[in-house]
Amino acid sequence: MTRVALLPSAYPPSLGGVEELTRHLALTLLDAGDEVEVWTGLPDDRRPETVEVRDGIVVRRLPLPLPATNWSSMLRAATTGPRTLFSLRNAADAFRPDVLHVQCFGPNGAYATALARLTRLPLVITLQGETMMDDTDIFEVSTVLRASLRSGIRRAAAVTACSAFTLADAEDRFGLARGRGLVIPNGVDLGAGGAGDDSPAGTPFLPVPGDPGRRYLLALGRVVDKKGFDLLLAAFAAMAPERRTADLVIAGSGPALDGLERMAGELGVGGQVHFVGRLSRDDVASAMAGATAFVMPSRLEPFGIVVLEAWRAGVAVVATNRGGAPEFVDDGETGVLVDPFDTPAFAATLADLLADDGRRLAIGRAGHERVRAYSWPAVTEQYRRLYATVTGVEGQAAGLDAGAHLGSSVA
């Protein structure tokens, strides 16, 4: 048994990929017989610390201020910061964790690094692409956060990332020694819905309003520039009308939504493009199951959990070749990789896949078989072996090689 303190950048009921990833990791660790607490930040670091129990797990939410370029933030960091660190030290004394594990480095990582120094507990840092995918490019803006990540990497007993692509960024920009990092990809709950927010049960979700039998391509995610939905729209519009035999459904919310709606109209495909907003977990599962194919057109994607969700549904995937997806998507077998900036080729790929039912179904079946390697028990076992290594526990850690990749080791 290992006692694990998980320190994610956010945690449910907040909504997002890191929140869901950490929740599933915590619950699967419990199922495996380990003990877990979650220590995370408050959405507003002016609020006082809270403690609650969610799903049988103690969750501590603390203010995690970092100094910025204004006096109020510097004062908050100077006054609230030491109190938070004192609270974390008390939590460590009470829970007595064997390891501190940061998921998605932000202010949480800075405080975890300081706590590791105070307690001499081993620190594990897991990077989820935050250094390149943050909507505000915070690692470009904040000198403090860049320095904190460099310090955390130096202090960490182990650094993992969702992809080799993400590790390479840490090597190139944040001082991670080459070859030191470990790839442990993200997982998916094979028996649940997707990564949307919860909503009450109601009318069944119809991706294409007024035409439940209409075929559709599905894209899903935060509606921000980096997700490349505008590139997908351009490719969709570039298909010859007679080959555009399915509509396009874009699910999600974000600041780029209004511009995409205008773009669809300007391209003359507004009648075939449906913006359905953020979906509940059940609706994500329903939309995936009914899709003719799923498309992930990101300009850059560290991993792509939505690919795993599409595989779970047995749906053919078209994914960007820019980022981590080529590390686990076998082009032409479990998905089709495209350069989203090459509009003619992207359009041809979509049209060809829509026209070839046999190929599309075969890709969907291959992905459905492949997703078993990314179940949460399989992913969590990789973390448990890593914990055993950094804590010096014998036996469990046998056979764990630096640089190993779960996808190839368990498939």
C-alpha positions in Angstrom: 0.0 0.0 0.0 1.2 3.5 -0.9 -0.1 6.7 0.6 -0.4 9.2 -2.2 -1.1 13.0 -2.0 -2.3 14.1 -5.4 -1.8 17.8 -6.1 -3.7 18.6 -9.3 -4.2 22.1 -10.7 -8.0 21.7 -10.2 -10.4 19.0 -9.1 -14.1 18.3 -9.4 -16.7 19.8 -9.2 -14.6 22.0 -11.5 -14.8 20.8 -15.1 -12.0 19.8 -17.4 -9.6 17.2 -18.5 -7.1 17.4 -15.6 -10.0 17.3 -13.1 -11.3 14.1 -14.6 -7.9 12.5 -15.0 -7.0 13.1 -11.4 -10.4 11.9 -10.2 -10.1 8.6 -12.1 -6.5 8.2 -10.9 -7.5 8.8 -7.3 -10.4 6.3 -7.5 -8.4 3.6 -9.2 -5.6 4.0 -6.6 -8.2 3.4 -3.9 -9.5 0.4 -5.7 -5.9 -1.0 -5.8 -5.6 -0.7 -2.0 -3.7 2.6 -1.8 -4.7 5.6 0.4 -5.2 8.9 -1.3 -5.8 12.5 -0.4 -6.2 15.4 -2.9 -4.7 18.8 -2.2 -5.6 21.4 -4.8 -6.1 25.2 -5.3 -9.2 27.3 -4.9 -10.7 29.0 -8.0 -10.2 32.3 -6.1 -7.1 32.4 -3.9 -8.7 35.0 -1.7 -11.1 32.4 -0.2 -10.1 30.5 2.9 -9.1 26.8 2.9 -11.8 24.2 2.8 -11.8 20.4 3.5 -14.4 18.0 2.1 -14.9 14.4 1.3 -15.7 13.5 -2.3 -16.1 9.8 -3.4 -14.6 8.8 -0.1 -11.4 10.9 -0.7 -10.4 13.9 1.5 -10.1 16.9 -0.7 -8.3 20.0 0.7 -8.7 23.2 -1.3 -6.3 25.9 -0.4 -5.4 29.4 -1.7 -2.3 29.1 -3.9 -1.2 32.7 -4.7 1.9 33.3 -6.8 3.4 36.8 -7.0 2.7 38.7 -10.2 3.5 42.2 -11.4 1.0 44.1 -9.2 1.2 44.9 -5.5 -2.0 43.1 -4.5 -0.8 39.7 -5.8 2.7 40.2 -4.3 1.1 41.0 -0.9 -1.2 38.0 -1.2 1.7 35.7 -1.9 3.7 37.2 0.9 0.9 36.8 3.5 -1.3 34.0 2.3 1.4 31.9 0.8 3.2 31.0 4.1 -0.1 30.2 5.7 -0.9 27.8 2.8 2.5 26.1 3.1 2.0 25.7 6.8 -1.4 24.1 6.2 0.1 21.8 3.6 2.8 20.8 6.1 0.2 20.0 8.7 -1.8 18.0 6.1 1.4 16.0 5.4 2.0 15.4 9.1 -1.5 14.2 9.5 -1.8 12.0 6.3 1.9 11.0 6.2 2.0 10.5 2.4 4.8 8.4 0.9 4.8 10.5 -2.3 3.6 13.9 -3.5 2.2 13.8 -7.1 1.5 17.0 -9.1 -0.9 16.7 -12.0 -0.6 19.6 -14.4 2.0 22.1 -13.1 0.8 25.5 -12.0 0.7 27.3 -8.6 0.0 23.8 -7.2 3.3 22.6 -8.5 5.2 25.5 -7.0 3.7 24.8 -3.5 4.3 21.1 -3.9 7.9 21.7 -4.7 8.3 23.8 -1.5 6.5 21.2 0.5 8.8 18.5 -0.9 11.8 20.5 0.3 10.4 20.9 3.8 9.3 17.3 4.2 11.9 15.6 2.0 9.1 13.5 0.5 9.6 12.3 -3.1 7.9 14.5 -5.7 6.4 13.2 -8.9 5.5 15.8 -11.6 3.1 14.9 -14.4 3.0 17.3 -17.3 -0.3 17.3 -19.3 0.7 19.8 -22.0 0.1 22.9 -19.8 3.3 24.5 -20.9 2.0 24.8 -24.5 -1.8 24.6 -24.4 -2.8 27.1 -21.7 -5.4 29.5 -23.2 -3.4 32.5 -21.9 0.1 31.1 -22.7 0.8 31.5 -19.0 4.3 30.0 -19.2 5.2 32.6 -21.7 3.8 35.4 -19.6 4.8 34.4 -16.0 8.5 34.5 -15.1 7.6 33.1 -11.7 5.8 30.1 -13.1 8.6 29.3 -15.5 11.1 29.5 -12.7 8.8 27.4 -10.5 8.6 24.6 -13.1 12.3 24.6 -13.6 12.8 24.3 -9.8 10.2 21.6 -9.6 11.8 19.5 -12.3 15.2 19.8 -10.6 13.6 18.7 -7.3 11.4 15.9 -8.6 12.2 12.3 -8.1 10.5 11.6 -11.3 8.9 13.6 -14.2 6.2 12.0 -16.4 4.2 13.3 -19.3 1.3 12.2 -21.4 3.5 12.0 -24.5 7.1 12.2 -25.6 6.1 15.3 -27.4 5.3 16.9 -24.1 8.5 15.7 -22.5 10.5 17.2 -25.4 9.0 20.6 -24.6 10.1 20.2 -20.9 13.6 19.2 -22.1 13.9 22.1 -24.6 12.5 24.9 -22.4 12.4 23.9 -18.8 15.6 22.1 -18.0 14.5 18.4 -17.9 17.5 16.3 -18.6 17.1 14.3 -21.9 16.1 10.8 -21.3 15.1 11.4 -17.7 11.3 11.7 -18.2 8.8 8.9 -18.4 5.8 8.7 -20.7 2.6 7.6 -19.0 -0.3 8.4 -21.3 -3.7 9.4 -20.2 -6.5 6.9 -19.6 -10.2 6.6 -20.2 -13.1 5.0 -18.2 -14.1 2.1 -20.5 -17.5 1.9 -18.9 -18.5 5.6 -18.7 -19.4 8.6 -20.9 -17.2 11.3 -22.0 -15.5 14.3 -20.4 -18.3 16.9 -20.6 -20.1 18.3 -17.5 -22.9 16.6 -15.7 -26.5 17.6 -16.4 -29.9 16.3 -15.4 -31.4 13.6 -17.5 -33.9 14.9 -20.1 -34.6 14.8 -23.8 -32.2 12.5 -25.7 -29.4 14.4 -27.4 -29.9 14.9 -31.1 -26.6 16.1 -32.7 -28.3 17.1 -36.0 -31.5 19.0 -35.0 -34.6 17.9 -36.9 -32.9 15.0 -38.6 -31.9 12.2 -36.2 -30.9 9.9 -39.1 -28.5 12.4 -40.7 -24.8 11.2 -40.8 -22.4 13.6 -39.1 -18.7 14.1 -38.4 -18.1 15.0 -34.8 -15.5 17.3 -33.2 -15.4 18.0 -29.5 -13.4 20.2 -27.1 -12.8 23.7 -25.8 -13.6 26.1 -28.6 -10.3 27.9 -28.7 -7.8 28.7 -31.5 -5.4 25.9 -30.6 -8.1 23.2 -31.1 -8.2 24.0 -34.8 -11.9 24.0 -35.4 -11.5 26.7 -38.0 -9.1 24.4 -39.9 -11.7 21.7 -39.8 -14.4 24.1 -41.1 -12.1 25.1 -44.0 -11.5 21.4 -44.9 -15.2 20.6 -44.6 -16.1 23.5 -46.9 -13.4 22.5 -49.4 -15.0 19.1 -50.0 -16.9 18.8 -53.2 -20.6 19.2 -52.3 -21.5 15.8 -53.7 -18.9 14.2 -51.5 -20.0 16.1 -48.4 -22.4 13.4 -47.4 -22.4 14.1 -43.7 -23.0 17.2 -41.6 -20.4 18.6 -39.1 -21.2 18.8 -35.4 -18.9 20.8 -33.2 -19.5 20.3 -29.5 -18.0 22.6 -26.8 -17.8 26.2 -25.6 -15.2 28.9 -25.7 -14.2 32.3 -26.9 -13.8 31.2 -30.6 -17.4 30.0 -31.0 -18.9 33.2 -32.4 -16.1 33.5 -35.0 -16.6 29.9 -36.1 -20.3 30.4 -36.6 -19.6 33.4 -38.8 -17.0 31.5 -40.7 -19.4 28.6 -41.4 -21.8 31.1 -42.9 -19.2 32.9 -44.9 -18.0 29.5 -46.3 -21.5 28.6 -47.4 -21.8 25.5 -45.2 -23.8 27.0 -42.3 -26.7 24.8 -43.0 -24.6 21.7 -42.6 -22.6 22.8 -39.5 -24.1 22.5 -36.0 -22.7 24.1 -32.9 -24.3 22.2 -30.0 -22.4 23.7 -27.0 -20.9 21.8 -24.1 -22.3 18.3 -23.6 -23.0 16.3 -20.5 -21.1 13.0 -20.1 -24.1 11.0 -21.3 -24.5 13.3 -24.3 -20.8 13.0 -25.2 -21.2 9.2 -25.2 -24.4 9.4 -27.3 -22.8 11.8 -29.8 -19.7 9.7 -30.1 -21.7 6.5 -30.6 -23.8 8.0 -33.4 -21.0 9.7 -35.2 -19.9 8.6 -38.7 -16.3 9.6 -37.7 -14.6 11.7 -35.1 -12.2 14.5 -36.0 -9.5 16.1 -33.8 -8.1 19.0 -35.9 -5.9 20.7 -33.3 -3.1 23.0 -34.3 -1.2 21.3 -31.5 -2.3 18.5 -29.2 -0.1 17.1 -26.4 -2.2 13.9 -26.3 -5.9 13.8 -27.2 -8.1 12.1 -24.6 -11.0 12.6 -27.1 -9.4 10.0 -29.3 -9.7 7.5 -26.5 -13.3 8.4 -26.1 -13.9 7.9 -29.8 -12.1 4.5 -29.7 -14.3 3.5 -26.7 -17.3 4.2 -28.9 -15.8 2.2 -31.8 -15.8 5.3 -34.1 -13.2 5.9 -36.8 -10.8 8.8 -35.8 -9.2 11.5 -38.0 -6.5 13.2 -35.8 -3.9 15.9 -36.2 -0.3 14.8 -36.8 1.0 17.8 -34.8 1.7 16.8 -31.2 1.4 13.5 -29.3 -1.3 11.7 -31.3 1.1 10.0 -33.7 2.7 8.3 -30.7 -0.4 6.2 -30.1 -2.6 6.4 -33.2 -1.4 4.0 -35.9 -2.0 5.8 -39.2 -4.3 3.9 -41.4 -5.1 1.3 -38.7 -6.5 2.8 -35.6 -7.0 6.2 -37.1 -6.0 8.5 -39.9 -3.4 11.2 -39.3 -3.7 14.5 -41.1 -1.9 17.9 -41.3 -4.8 20.2 -40.4 -3.0 23.1 -42.2 -3.1 21.2 -45.5 -6.7 22.0 -46.4 -6.9 20.1 -49.7 -5.4 16.9 -48.2 -7.5 17.3 -45.0 -10.7 17.6 -47.2 -9.8 14.6 -49.3 -9.2 12.5 -46.2 -12.6 13.3 -44.8 -14.3 12.7 -48.2 -12.6 9.4 -48.8 -13.4 8.2 -45.3 -17.1 9.1 -45.7 -17.2 7.3 -49.0 -15.6 4.0 -47.8 -17.8 2.4 -45.2 -15.7 -0.8 -45.0 -12.5 1.1 -44.3 -14.2 3.4 -41.8 -15.7 0.6 -39.9 -12.4 -1.4 -39.8 -10.6 1.7 -38.3 -13.3 2.0 -35.7 -13.1 -1.6 -34.7 -9.3 -1.4 -34.5 -9.5 1.6 -32.2 -12.0 -0.1 -30.0 -9.6 -3.0 -29.5 -6.7 -0.6 -28.9 -8.5 1.4 -26.2 -8.3 -1.5 -23.8 -4.6 -0.6 -23.2 -5.7 2.8 -21.9 -8.1 1.7 -19.2 -7.6 3.4 -15.9 -6.4 0.3 -14.1 -3.7 -0.2 -16.8 -2.6 3.5 -16.6 -2.7 3.6 -12.8 -0.5 0.5 -12.5 2.2 2.4 -14.3 2.0 5.2 -11.7 2.0 2.6 -8.9 5.2 1.1 -10.2 6.7 4.6 -10.4 5.7 5.3 -6.8 7.3 2.1 -5.8 10.5 3.2 -7.5 10.7 6.7 -6.0 9.8 5.5 -2.5 12.3 2.6 -2.6 9.7 -0.1 -2.3 11.1 -3.4 -3.5 9.2 -5.8 -5.8 6.5 -3.6 -7.3 9.0 -1.6 -9.3 10.7 -4.5 -11.0 10.9 -4.0 -14.8 10.2 -0.2 -14.9 12.5 1.3 -17.4 13.1 5.1 -17.9 11.4 6.2 -21.1 8.9 3.3 -21.2 5.6 4.0 -22.9 2.4 2.3 -21.5 0.8 2.1 -24.9 3.5 -0.2 -26.3 4.1 -2.1 -23.0 0.6 -3.3 -22.5 -0.9 -3.5 -25.9 
